[in-house]
Amino acid sequence: MGTRYHISVVSPLNKKLIDQPDLTKEIDALLVEVNRQMSTYDPNSEISQFNKYQQTDWFNVSKDFAFVVSSAQAVSKETQGTFDITVAPLIDLWGFGAKTQFVLPTEKIIKSSLKNIGYDLLEVRTSPPAIKKLNKNIRIDLSAIAKGFAVDKIAEYLNGKGYLDYSVEIGGEVRNKGFNPKGRPWRIGIENPRYGDLVIHEVLLSSNLAIATSGDYRNFFIKDGVRYSHTINPTTGKPIRHNLAAVTVLHESTMMADAYATALMVMGEKQGKAFVEHNKLRVDMIIRNGEEYQVWGNIDKTKVKQSLQRCVKVGGCAYIE
């Protein structure tokens, strides 16, 4: 998936972090399988093979792959296309894909690419699992939802093993259960986008919740003094240009938190706030106001510890403890 992961599991016997080679191997095998299905970095993955497929009949995929695509399509419909996995050609066009080469495409090329963008150009079925293109030129990218799914997959595996206390993080998407080795809620640090050296904006105290953060302050390039974010608006075909710097979403599902965080980043402040209030999501938005930042959201602040300390561990959400 082109990112890091970090998993902490607490022993039910002595309440210390465990280090079991067999458990590590089994979790690695789960991640390898998700990667084999949904990674655009692997030319032989299911998603890469589907993207190369130039026909409009059903393309057989794994059960998990169909589930993730089906979930993505549901979010696309709910967000009126601000979340759209068919955005893959635009991600590559701007140089944010597996082969990073930042470029400034012309308006003509962007307009041409938009002809092959739209979640309504893709169909999915779960039994038997398959997806199909209604436009043979579309390509999909699951990077805004697959990491969250992988976190949930590992969490379900740990649940099946009977573990009651753990924290799973992949590329900044986190799911926690129970308590840390100190018997306290897991502490998740959210970066402050104002600083360039991983300073924490605030620390969420979290148990039995999934957390996903999307922002424009890490993955971007600057050309001729203009800053271009990796988050692409599938309607305009261009990187987002608004004052919303970061969104953190709390949810029961990491996969859904992952998708909603991306959708809200595309929407921007005004539309995003309306969507949050209508759908009763739990979020924390960091909004630029000139050189300053404002925070808007509805996360229970009695469970949040304000902090400007340096990050202890790097990993998207800054650190886990």
C-alpha positions in Angstrom: 0.0 0.0 0.0 3.0 2.3 -0.1 2.8 3.1 3.6 3.7 1.9 7.2 1.7 0.1 9.8 1.9 -0.3 13.5 0.1 -2.8 15.7 0.1 -3.1 19.5 -1.6 -6.0 21.2 -1.8 -6.3 25.0 -1.5 -9.7 26.7 -4.7 -10.7 28.6 -2.4 -12.4 31.2 0.1 -9.7 32.3 -1.3 -6.6 30.5 2.0 -6.1 28.7 2.5 -5.6 25.0 3.1 -9.0 23.3 5.6 -9.9 20.7 4.7 -13.3 19.2 6.4 -14.2 15.9 3.5 -16.5 14.9 1.0 -13.6 15.4 3.2 -11.3 13.4 3.4 -13.8 10.5 -0.4 -14.3 10.5 -1.1 -10.5 10.4 1.5 -10.0 7.7 -0.2 -12.7 5.6 -3.5 -10.8 6.0 -1.9 -7.6 4.8 -0.2 -9.4 1.9 -3.6 -10.7 0.8 -5.2 -7.2 1.0 -2.2 -5.8 -1.0 -2.6 -8.6 -3.6 -6.2 -7.5 -4.1 -6.2 -3.7 -3.8 -2.7 -2.3 -4.3 -2.0 -0.2 -7.4 1.7 -0.6 -6.5 1.4 -4.3 -7.5 1.1 -4.8 -11.3 -0.4 -8.2 -10.7 -3.0 -7.3 -8.0 -6.7 -7.7 -8.7 -7.1 -3.9 -9.0 -4.2 -3.6 -11.5 -5.6 -6.4 -13.6 -9.0 -4.9 -13.6 -7.6 -1.5 -14.6 -5.9 -3.1 -17.5 -9.0 -4.9 -18.6 -10.5 -3.3 -21.7 -13.9 -5.0 -21.8 -17.3 -4.1 -20.4 -18.4 -7.5 -19.2 -18.2 -8.8 -15.6 -14.7 -9.1 -14.1 -14.5 -11.7 -11.4 -12.9 -10.5 -8.1 -12.5 -11.7 -4.6 -15.3 -11.4 -2.0 -13.4 -8.7 0.0 -12.6 -6.7 -3.2 -16.2 -6.6 -4.2 -17.2 -5.7 -0.6 -14.8 -2.7 -0.6 -15.9 -1.5 -4.0 -19.6 -1.9 -3.0 -18.9 0.2 0.1 -17.1 2.8 -1.9 -19.9 3.1 -4.4 -22.4 3.6 -1.5 -20.3 6.4 -0.1 -20.0 7.9 -3.6 -23.8 8.0 -3.9 -24.2 9.4 -0.4 -21.7 12.2 -1.0 -22.9 12.9 -4.5 -19.6 11.9 -6.1 -17.2 13.8 -3.9 -15.8 10.4 -3.0 -15.2 8.5 -6.2 -12.8 5.5 -6.7 -12.8 6.1 -10.5 -10.6 9.1 -9.9 -7.5 6.9 -10.6 -6.7 8.5 -14.0 -6.6 12.0 -12.4 -4.4 10.8 -9.6 -1.9 9.6 -12.1 -2.3 12.6 -14.3 -1.2 14.9 -11.5 1.6 12.6 -10.5 0.3 11.3 -7.2 -0.1 7.7 -8.3 2.3 4.7 -7.8 4.7 6.3 -10.3 5.3 9.7 -8.7 6.1 12.4 -11.2 4.5 15.7 -10.4 3.2 17.6 -13.5 0.8 20.4 -14.4 -1.7 19.0 -17.0 -3.3 21.3 -19.5 -7.0 22.1 -19.3 -7.5 20.1 -22.5 -6.0 17.0 -20.9 -8.0 17.4 -17.7 -11.2 17.8 -19.6 -10.4 14.7 -21.7 -9.7 12.7 -18.6 -13.0 13.7 -16.9 -14.8 11.8 -19.7 -13.5 8.6 -18.0 -14.4 9.6 -14.4 -17.6 8.9 -12.6 -18.8 6.3 -10.1 -21.9 5.7 -12.2 -19.6 4.2 -14.9 -18.8 1.3 -12.6 -21.1 -1.6 -11.4 -20.5 -4.1 -8.7 -22.1 -7.3 -7.4 -21.3 -9.3 -4.4 -22.7 -12.7 -5.4 -20.9 -14.0 -7.3 -18.3 -11.2 -6.6 -17.5 -9.2 -9.7 -17.3 -5.7 -11.0 -17.6 -4.2 -14.5 -16.9 -1.1 -16.4 -19.6 0.7 -18.3 -16.8 2.7 -19.9 -13.8 0.5 -20.9 -11.4 3.3 -20.1 -12.2 3.8 -16.5 -9.7 2.9 -13.8 -10.2 2.7 -10.1 -8.1 3.6 -7.0 -9.0 2.3 -3.6 -6.2 4.1 -1.6 -8.9 6.2 0.2 -10.7 3.2 1.6 -8.5 0.1 1.4 -6.2 1.0 4.3 -9.3 1.4 6.5 -10.6 -2.0 5.3 -7.2 -3.6 6.1 -7.3 -2.1 9.6 -10.8 -3.6 10.1 -9.6 -6.9 8.7 -6.8 -7.2 11.3 -9.1 -6.0 14.1 -11.6 -8.8 13.2 -8.7 -11.3 13.2 -7.6 -10.2 16.7 -11.2 -10.3 17.9 -11.4 -13.9 16.7 -8.2 -14.7 18.6 -9.8 -13.4 21.8 -7.7 -10.3 22.3 -9.5 -7.6 24.2 -6.9 -4.7 24.1 -5.2 -3.6 20.9 -4.5 -0.8 18.5 -4.1 -1.2 14.8 -2.8 1.6 12.5 -2.1 1.6 8.8 -1.0 4.8 7.1 -2.7 6.9 9.8 -6.0 5.0 9.9 -6.5 3.6 13.4 -8.8 1.3 15.2 -8.6 0.7 19.0 -10.2 -1.7 21.4 -10.0 -1.8 25.1 -7.1 -0.2 26.9 -3.3 0.3 26.6 -0.9 -1.5 28.9 -1.4 1.2 31.5 -5.1 0.4 31.7 -6.0 3.7 30.1 -7.7 4.6 26.8 -5.4 4.5 23.8 -4.0 8.0 23.0 -4.0 9.0 19.3 -2.1 12.1 18.3 -3.4 14.3 15.5 -0.8 16.4 13.7 -1.0 20.2 13.7 -0.7 21.2 10.0 0.9 24.5 11.0 4.2 22.9 11.7 6.5 21.0 9.5 8.1 18.8 12.1 5.3 16.6 13.3 3.9 18.6 16.2 0.7 17.3 17.8 -2.5 19.4 17.5 -4.4 17.3 20.0 -4.6 13.9 21.5 -7.8 11.8 21.3 -8.4 9.4 24.1 -10.0 6.4 22.3 -11.4 3.0 23.1 -13.5 0.8 20.8 -13.4 3.4 18.0 -11.9 3.9 14.5 -10.2 7.1 13.6 -9.2 8.3 10.1 -7.5 11.6 9.2 -7.2 13.2 5.8 -5.2 16.4 5.2 -3.6 18.4 2.5 -0.4 19.3 4.3 1.8 16.2 3.8 1.4 14.9 0.2 1.6 17.9 -2.2 3.9 19.7 -4.6 4.6 23.4 -5.3 4.9 24.7 -8.8 5.5 28.4 -9.6 4.5 29.3 -6.1 1.2 27.4 -6.2 0.6 24.5 -3.8 -1.1 21.4 -5.3 -2.7 18.9 -2.9 -2.8 15.1 -3.5 -6.6 15.2 -2.9 -8.3 15.5 -6.3 -11.8 16.8 -6.8 -13.4 14.2 -9.2 -15.8 16.9 -10.5 -13.2 19.5 -11.5 -10.4 17.1 -12.2 -8.0 19.3 -10.1 -6.4 19.3 -6.7 -8.6 20.8 -4.0 -8.1 24.6 -3.3 -9.9 25.6 -0.2 -9.2 26.5 3.5 -9.9 23.1 5.0 -6.5 21.7 6.0 -7.5 18.4 7.7 -10.4 16.3 8.7 -10.5 13.6 11.4 -13.5 11.2 11.5 -14.5 8.9 14.3 -16.6 5.9 13.4 -17.3 2.3 14.3 -15.7 1.2 10.9 -12.2 2.3 9.9 -13.1 1.7 6.3 -16.0 4.2 6.5 -14.0 6.7 8.5 -11.3 6.5 5.8 -13.8 7.2 3.0 -15.7 9.9 4.8 -12.5 11.8 5.7 -11.5 11.9 2.0 -15.0 12.9 0.9 -15.1 15.8 3.5 -11.7 17.0 2.3 -13.0 17.3 -1.2 -16.2 19.0 -0.1 -14.4 21.8 1.8 -15.6 23.7 4.9 -19.1 24.8 4.1 -20.3 21.7 2.3 -18.5 19.5 4.7 -20.1 21.0 7.8 -23.5 20.6 6.3 -22.8 17.0 5.4 -21.5 16.3 8.9 -24.5 17.8 10.6 -27.0 16.1 8.3 -25.4 12.6 8.7 -24.5 13.1 12.4 -20.8 12.2 11.8 -18.2 12.7 14.6 -15.5 14.9 13.1 -12.7 17.4 13.9 -11.9 19.9 11.2 -8.8 22.1 11.1 -9.5 25.2 9.0 -7.1 27.7 7.7 -7.8 31.4 8.5 -4.9 33.3 7.0 -1.8 32.3 9.0 -3.9 30.9 11.8 -6.0 27.7 12.2 -9.4 27.2 13.6 -11.0 24.0 14.9 -14.6 23.0 14.2 -16.2 19.8 15.2 -18.4 17.7 17.4 -16.0 15.3 19.0 -16.5 15.1 22.8 -13.8 17.4 24.0 -13.8 15.9 27.5 -12.0 13.0 25.8 -9.4 15.2 24.1 -6.2 16.3 25.5 -4.8 19.5 23.9 -1.0 19.2 23.2 1.8 20.8 21.3 4.4 18.1 22.2 6.6 16.5 19.6 5.3 13.2 18.1 6.5 10.0 19.8 5.9 7.8 16.8 5.4 8.7 13.2 2.5 7.2 11.3 -0.1 9.4 9.8 -2.0 10.2 13.0 1.3 11.0 14.6 1.5 8.5 17.4 -0.2 5.8 19.3 0.2 5.1 23.0 
